[in-house]
Amino acid sequence: MKYLSVCSGIEAATVAWHNLGWKPIGFSEIEPFPSQVLAHHYPDVPNYGDMTNFKEWNVNETDVLVGGTPCQSFSVAGLQKGLDDPRGNLSLIYCGMLKRFQPRWFVWENVPGVLFSNKGRDFGAFLGAVAELGYGFAYRVLDAQYFGVAQRRRRVFVVGHFGDWRPATSVLFERESLRGDTAPSRKAEGEVTRITESGVALSCEPVAHCLQTSCHDYSRADGFNMVAEGNTIRKLTPIECERLQGFPDNYTQIAWRDKSADQCPDSHRYKALGNSMAVPVMRWVGKNIQKLV
């Protein structure tokens, strides 16, 4: 399977899908620090940068388009004209990429608030747009805490399959879920991982709240950006945040501008990790797609 990643960040998809034998054919990331992380780990994969320039990319056949875009308002009416001139709307650009590259699958991720943006009209317009392009789809809110990391991180995932909604539904919904369960089993990806450098395990509870993007507020501002060790309370380290997202230790510790890897700014690492997808959730999605190809 070959995939094209947009809004790539530090590439949770590639970390998740590497062991499946999937190959990235290109990234699209414009932020300097995440782009350097990509260059460090994947020097042979082109980073095409600004996704609004996708018509200029030298991309051949791709099986999967993956990424999450802001879900700005647009009308399904006049969709074809809109795809020819997206005018900066990244949701329309994502749909334009589907039209141009025609992957068999797409995986789109966003925050749960997208379900309520503009009273749900924005999300509905996006789904209507991908349906107009011939994709059947399913969507579901998945929480990273049920996939082996000690973090509550709820995200909307939309999986699409060209020509048929049933494969997409099979990816996101297990038989247990169709009987009324709302979350995948905690054991689906193993027990909640150990995250602290000192060896203290956050097993099941307490579970950290969602990592955010601010360099010193990478969980919600309610005390959950801290970890307790005995009588001591301290901030999570970058390695612990990497573990909360399912990345290998020191994945984001790279040489940066005039600084060596040992001097890599923590603030950049926190922000990149807070913006990323959770690796185990992406791995679960990829494995379920793999079963159907």
C-alpha positions in Angstrom: 0.0 0.0 0.0 1.2 3.5 -1.0 -0.1 6.6 0.8 0.1 10.3 0.5 0.1 12.2 3.8 -1.1 15.8 4.1 -1.1 18.1 7.2 1.6 15.6 8.0 3.0 17.0 11.2 5.6 14.6 12.6 4.0 11.6 10.8 2.0 9.5 13.2 0.7 7.6 10.1 4.2 6.6 9.0 5.2 5.4 12.5 2.0 3.5 12.7 2.0 1.9 9.3 5.7 1.1 8.8 5.3 -2.4 10.1 2.4 -3.0 7.8 4.8 -2.6 4.9 3.1 0.5 3.7 5.2 3.1 1.9 4.8 6.9 2.0 5.1 8.5 -1.4 5.0 12.1 -0.1 4.3 14.4 2.8 2.8 17.8 3.0 3.9 19.9 6.0 4.8 23.6 6.1 5.8 24.2 9.8 9.6 24.3 10.1 10.2 22.1 13.1 7.9 19.2 12.1 9.4 19.5 8.6 12.8 19.0 10.0 11.6 16.0 12.0 10.4 14.5 8.7 13.6 15.2 7.0 15.6 13.6 9.8 13.6 10.4 9.9 12.5 10.1 6.2 15.1 11.8 4.0 14.0 9.9 0.9 10.4 10.9 1.1 9.6 14.3 -0.5 7.9 16.9 1.6 5.8 18.9 -0.9 5.0 21.6 1.6 1.9 23.7 1.0 -1.0 21.4 0.1 -2.7 24.2 -1.9 -0.1 23.6 -4.6 -1.1 19.9 -5.0 -1.7 20.2 -8.7 2.0 20.8 -9.2 3.1 17.7 -7.3 4.8 14.8 -9.1 2.6 12.2 -7.5 1.7 9.0 -9.3 -0.8 6.3 -8.1 -1.6 6.3 -4.4 -3.7 3.9 -2.5 -4.5 6.1 0.5 -4.8 9.8 1.2 -4.4 10.5 4.9 -4.5 13.7 6.9 -6.8 16.1 8.8 -7.8 19.5 7.6 -9.7 22.4 9.2 -13.3 22.0 8.3 -14.2 25.4 7.0 -17.6 26.3 5.7 -18.4 25.6 2.0 -21.4 24.6 0.0 -21.9 21.3 -1.7 -23.8 23.2 -4.3 -21.4 24.2 -7.0 -18.9 21.7 -5.7 -17.2 20.9 -9.0 -16.5 24.6 -9.6 -15.2 24.9 -6.0 -12.7 22.0 -6.5 -11.3 23.8 -9.5 -10.7 26.9 -7.5 -10.6 26.1 -3.7 -9.5 29.6 -2.7 -7.6 28.5 0.3 -10.3 26.3 1.9 -8.3 23.2 3.0 -11.3 20.9 3.2 -12.1 21.7 -0.4 -8.4 21.2 -1.3 -8.5 17.8 0.4 -11.5 16.9 -1.8 -9.7 18.3 -4.8 -6.8 15.9 -4.0 -9.3 13.0 -3.8 -10.6 14.0 -7.3 -7.1 14.4 -8.8 -5.3 11.4 -7.2 -8.3 9.0 -6.9 -7.0 6.9 -4.0 -9.0 3.8 -3.2 -9.1 4.9 0.5 -8.9 8.0 2.6 -8.4 8.6 6.3 -9.4 12.0 7.7 -9.0 13.0 11.3 -10.2 16.0 13.3 -11.2 17.2 16.8 -14.7 16.3 18.0 -15.8 20.0 17.8 -15.9 19.6 14.0 -19.2 17.7 14.5 -20.8 20.9 15.8 -19.1 23.6 13.8 -21.8 25.8 12.1 -24.4 23.5 13.7 -22.9 20.5 11.9 -23.2 22.0 8.5 -19.5 22.2 7.9 -19.0 18.5 8.6 -22.1 17.6 6.6 -20.8 19.6 3.7 -17.4 17.8 3.8 -19.2 14.4 3.9 -21.4 15.5 1.0 -18.4 16.5 -1.0 -16.6 13.2 -0.7 -19.9 11.4 -1.5 -20.2 13.5 -4.7 -16.7 12.2 -5.6 -17.9 8.7 -5.4 -16.6 7.7 -1.9 -18.6 5.7 0.6 -17.6 6.5 4.1 -18.0 5.9 7.8 -17.1 8.1 10.7 -16.5 7.5 14.4 -15.1 9.2 17.5 -12.1 7.2 18.8 -10.3 7.8 22.1 -6.6 7.0 22.4 -6.9 5.8 25.9 -8.5 2.6 24.6 -5.6 1.8 22.3 -2.7 1.4 24.8 -1.7 4.9 25.7 -2.4 6.7 29.0 -4.1 9.7 27.5 -7.7 10.7 26.9 -7.7 12.0 23.4 -10.9 11.9 21.5 -10.8 12.4 17.7 -13.2 12.1 14.8 -12.0 9.7 12.2 -13.6 9.5 8.7 -12.6 6.5 6.6 -13.7 6.5 2.9 -13.6 3.8 0.2 -14.2 4.5 -3.4 -17.5 3.2 -4.7 -18.7 1.4 -1.5 -19.4 2.4 2.1 -19.3 -1.1 3.5 -15.4 -1.5 3.6 -15.2 1.9 5.4 -17.7 0.7 7.9 -15.8 -2.5 8.4 -12.7 -0.5 9.3 -14.2 1.6 12.0 -16.8 -0.6 13.5 -16.2 -4.0 15.1 -19.0 -6.4 15.6 -18.9 -5.7 19.4 -19.4 -2.0 18.6 -22.4 -2.7 16.4 -24.0 -4.4 19.3 -24.0 -1.1 21.2 -20.5 -0.8 22.8 -19.0 2.7 22.4 -15.3 2.1 22.7 -12.8 -0.6 21.5 -11.4 -2.9 24.1 -8.5 -1.6 26.1 -6.8 -4.9 25.3 -7.0 -4.4 21.6 -3.5 -2.8 21.5 -2.3 -4.2 24.9 -2.3 -2.6 28.3 -1.8 1.1 28.8 1.9 1.7 28.3 4.4 2.9 30.9 5.1 6.5 30.2 7.3 7.9 33.0 11.1 8.0 32.6 11.5 7.1 36.2 9.7 3.8 35.7 6.4 4.8 37.4 3.6 3.3 35.3 0.4 5.1 34.6 -1.6 1.9 34.2 -5.2 2.5 33.3 -5.7 5.3 35.9 -4.7 8.0 36.2 -4.9 8.8 32.5 -3.6 12.1 31.2 -5.9 14.5 29.6 -5.5 15.4 25.9 -2.1 16.9 24.9 -2.5 20.3 23.4 -0.2 22.4 21.3 1.0 25.1 23.7 4.6 24.5 24.8 3.8 24.6 28.5 0.2 23.6 28.4 0.3 20.4 26.5 -2.6 19.0 28.5 -5.8 20.8 29.5 -5.2 23.5 32.1 -6.6 21.5 35.0 -3.5 20.0 36.5 -3.2 17.0 34.2 0.0 18.4 32.6 1.6 17.1 35.7 2.6 13.7 37.0 2.8 12.7 40.7 5.8 10.7 41.9 5.5 10.1 45.6 5.2 13.5 47.2 6.5 15.3 44.2 4.5 16.8 41.3 6.3 17.8 38.1 5.6 18.4 34.4 5.7 15.7 31.9 9.0 15.5 29.9 9.1 15.4 26.1 9.9 11.7 26.2 6.8 11.1 28.3 4.7 13.1 25.8 6.1 11.0 23.0 5.0 7.9 24.9 1.6 9.4 25.5 1.2 9.7 21.7 2.8 6.3 21.0 6.0 7.5 19.4 9.4 6.0 20.1 11.5 7.7 22.7 13.4 10.8 21.5 11.6 10.7 18.1 11.4 14.5 18.2 14.9 15.1 19.6 16.7 16.3 16.5 19.4 18.7 15.5 17.6 22.0 15.1 19.1 25.0 13.3 22.3 25.8 15.2 21.6 23.4 18.1 22.6 19.8 18.4 20.0 17.1 19.2 20.9 17.3 22.8 19.9 21.0 22.8 16.7 20.6 20.9 14.1 23.0 22.4 11.5 21.2 24.5 8.9 23.8 23.4 9.1 22.7 19.8 8.8 19.1 20.8 5.8 19.7 23.0 4.0 21.6 20.2 4.7 19.1 17.5 3.5 16.2 19.7 0.4 18.1 20.8 -0.5 18.6 17.1 0.0 15.0 16.2 -2.3 12.1 15.9 -2.0 9.2 18.3 0.1 6.4 16.8 -1.8 3.4 18.2 -5.1 4.7 16.9 -3.6 5.1 13.4 -2.1 1.6 13.7 -5.5 0.2 14.5 -7.1 1.9 11.5 -4.3 0.8 9.2 -4.5 -2.8 10.4 -8.3 -2.9 9.7 -7.8 -1.5 6.2 -5.0 -4.1 5.6 -7.5 -6.9 6.3 -9.7 -5.7 3.4 -7.0 -5.3 0.7 
